[in-house]
Amino acid sequence: MPKRPPRGGALKNARQSGSRTIATNRRATYDYEILDTVEAGLSLWGTEIKSIRAGHVNLRGSFARGYGHELWLEGVHIAPYAQGNVHNHDPLRSRKLLLKRGEMDGLIGRAAQRGLTIVILRLYLKGPFAKVAIGLGRGKRRYQKKQTWTEDDHKLLHWQEYRACMFYALNRSSFSGCTMSAGYS
């Protein structure tokens, strides 16, 4: 008698599929120097998770705030679900973050002591669950933002020259080498 394939169902297949990024907060890495990152779960209503899966999320201006021994997500706009009814959710409501007590107390304590901010970096689906990557960030000064901007420009220029050089090398049989003008490595 042949063996039956193992049972698993949709939940097992969803967990094995990996993670899918829904939204990123690019402004957070520009405005803050991220010192530490943590993954947290979200406590959501049914219409919220359906709207997240559809990709209707905006993380601009989002942050986490501690109340007692709980951490709450503030400023995240999850659009109302299109097929929802009168029991649809409020787009800007506070949502509870699901973390272990030690992680939560550590983040709240460090943020309070050093004057740091807990910012939301990205929202993604990990299997059937919605997760957020939160970071402990220190605000950047204006000159630090400009310095980061110029460093990124130098990296981009270097990468473009490297790519052009490699493309030229692959398409030419008698290629002796490439001298890149930017002296970055």
Phi and psi in degrees as a GROMACS rama.xvg file:
@    title "Ramachandran Plot"
@    xaxis  label "Phi"
@    yaxis  label "Psi"
@TYPE xy
-70.7003  150.858  PRO-2
-75.1959  142.685  LYS-3
-78.0824  148.062  ARG-4
-66.8022  151.04  PRO-5
-63.9425  145.119  PRO-6
-80.6717  148.519  ARG-7
-157.166  -44.8701  GLY-8
79.3749  -173.614  GLY-9
-69.9235  -35.3701  ALA-10
-64.3023  -42.7272  LEU-11
-65.7273  -42.516  LYS-12
-65.1876  -36.3186  ASN-13
-68.0823  -36.5842  ALA-14
-68.8696  -32.9996  ARG-15
-78.2754  -14.0657  GLN-16
-75.9058  -10.602  SER-17
91.7747  -158.952  GLY-18
-114.143  153.132  SER-19
-130.625  118.701  ARG-20
-73.1956  129.599  THR-21
-97.5232  -47.3706  ILE-22
-149.328  146.012  ALA-23
-124.174  149.959  THR-24
-104.795  84.8608  ASN-25
-67.3402  -27.2658  ARG-26
-67.4319  -27.6074  ARG-27
-63.7245  -42.574  ALA-28
-74.092  -19.2407  THR-29
-81.2456  -40.1629  TYR-30
-88.0556  -21.1273  ASP-31
-129.592  147.365  TYR-32
-90.9948  113.732  GLU-33
-82.7544  119.562  ILE-34
-94.371  -33.509  LEU-35
-152.544  144.95  ASP-36
-125.379  148.418  THR-37
-140.795  145.646  VAL-38
-95.9726  133.252  GLU-39
-133.813  149.427  ALA-40
-86.9288  170.875  GLY-41
-125.867  141.711  LEU-42
-95.4638  110.644  SER-43
-125.484  159.641  LEU-44
-89.076  167.428  TRP-45
-61.2633  -42.4774  GLY-46
-71.6484  -24.5389  THR-47
-70.0809  -45.077  GLU-48
-67.3092  -33.0653  ILE-49
-67.5263  -39.1205  LYS-50
-68.6764  -36.3174  SER-51
-64.7634  -44.2328  ILE-52
-62.2173  -29.2617  ARG-53
-79.0115  -10.8518  ALA-54
88.3293  19.0799  GLY-55
-94.9327  68.6354  HIS-56
-134.056  141.61  VAL-57
-129.575  122.166  ASN-58
-100.095  1.99974  LEU-59
-62.6712  127.679  ARG-60
78.515  13.8893  GLY-61
-86.3336  150.269  SER-62
-156.277  173.119  PHE-63
-117.492  143.482  ALA-64
-130.034  138.846  ARG-65
-94.4564  132.586  GLY-66
-124.504  107.597  TYR-67
64.7695  -121.105  GLY-68
-106.584  28.8056  HIS-69
-127.033  151.513  GLU-70
-117.653  129.333  LEU-71
-119.707  140.099  TRP-72
-87.0953  125.663  LEU-73
-122.409  146.619  GLU-74
79.8849  8.09936  GLY-75
-89.1678  127.233  VAL-76
-99.3071  110.684  HIS-77
-108.609  112.763  ILE-78
-61.3396  148.543  ALA-79
-59.9259  143.58  PRO-80
-69.0788  131.491  TYR-81
-62.7143  -37.3959  ALA-82
-92.4575  10.871  GLN-83
-72.4241  166.63  GLY-84
-112.915  -151.514  ASN-85
-67.2915  -15.4556  VAL-86
-94.322  23.6175  HIS-87
-66.7777  160.397  ASN-88
-85.8847  162.214  HIS-89
-79.4344  127.112  ASP-90
-61.7002  -32.001  PRO-91
-109.415  22.0541  LEU-92
-69.1685  157.54  ARG-93
-75.4505  140.454  SER-94
-124.317  138.644  ARG-95
-78.5245  135.164  LYS-96
-92.2232  139.313  LEU-97
-104.725  106.828  LEU-98
-135.957  162.993  LEU-99
-71.2732  151.21  LYS-100
-57.4468  -41.8938  ARG-101
-64.4808  -43.3393  GLY-102
-63.1354  -43.1456  GLU-103
-63.9948  -48.8582  MET-104
-64.3084  -36.9639  ASP-105
-63.863  -44.2589  GLY-106
-64.59  -45.4692  LEU-107
-64.2825  -41.6663  ILE-108
-65.5761  -44.8621  GLY-109
-66.1584  -38.0299  ARG-110
-66.7259  -37.2072  ALA-111
-74.6436  -40.5786  ALA-112
-69.3013  -48.3273  GLN-113
-95.922  0.646052  ARG-114
71.7352  35.497  GLY-115
-95.5864  169.342  LEU-116
-121.557  144.74  THR-117
-98.9719  109.183  ILE-118
-110.17  155.756  VAL-119
-93.0774  125.407  ILE-120
-95.0535  -45.718  LEU-121
-157.721  156.073  ARG-122
-118.658  132.032  LEU-123
-148.111  163.256  TYR-124
-101.762  127.099  LEU-125
-117.847  97.6277  LYS-126
69.0503  -133.97  GLY-127
-87.1124  0.535684  PRO-128
-105.178  143.496  PHE-129
-88.6835  132.351  ALA-130
-129.471  156.471  LYS-131
-126.219  144.569  VAL-132
-97.9228  116.844  ALA-133
-109.63  146.919  ILE-134
-128.598  146.338  GLY-135
-91.0286  114.524  LEU-136
-124.378  147.807  GLY-137
-107.924  130.964  ARG-138
-61.1364  137.695  GLY-139
-89.0293  148.693  LYS-140
-81.6515  169.413  ARG-141
-63.4539  -41.7902  ARG-142
-68.0981  -30.1018  TYR-143
-69.0809  -37.042  GLN-144
-64.543  -41.3669  LYS-145
-65.9514  -39.4932  LYS-146
-64.1439  -42.6928  GLN-147
-62.2121  -40.3542  THR-148
-61.884  -45.5664  TRP-149
-68.1595  -36.4753  THR-150
-62.5733  -42.287  GLU-151
-64.064  -38.2877  ASP-152
-63.6261  -40.8319  ASP-153
-64.3186  -41.68  HIS-154
-63.8089  -41.7944  LYS-155
-64.302  -44.1613  LEU-156
-60.9913  -44.7204  LEU-157
-61.7224  -44.0317  HIS-158
-64.71  -40.6594  TRP-159
-64.4566  -41.6482  GLN-160
-66.3873  -40.5289  GLU-161
-62.8893  -44.3471  TYR-162
-63.76  -41.485  ARG-163
-64.8706  -38.1834  ALA-164
-65.6594  -44.5063  CYS-165
-67.1473  -37.9398  MET-166
-62.3446  -42.5001  PHE-167
-64.6953  -40.7501  TYR-168
-66.4483  -36.7291  ALA-169
-73.2601  -28.1701  LEU-170
-95.0299  -2.02542  ASN-171
-120.484  129.16  ARG-172
-78.1092  -33.539  SER-173
-106.953  71.2454  SER-174
-106.632  123.418  PHE-175
-90.3209  -22.4595  SER-176
153.504  171.295  GLY-177
-127.303  132.011  CYS-178
-108.477  110.671  THR-179
-87.1528  139.557  MET-180
-73.4722  -35.4931  SER-181
-79.0055  130.155  ALA-182
-89.7692  35.0221  GLY-183
-100.116  147.647  TYR-184
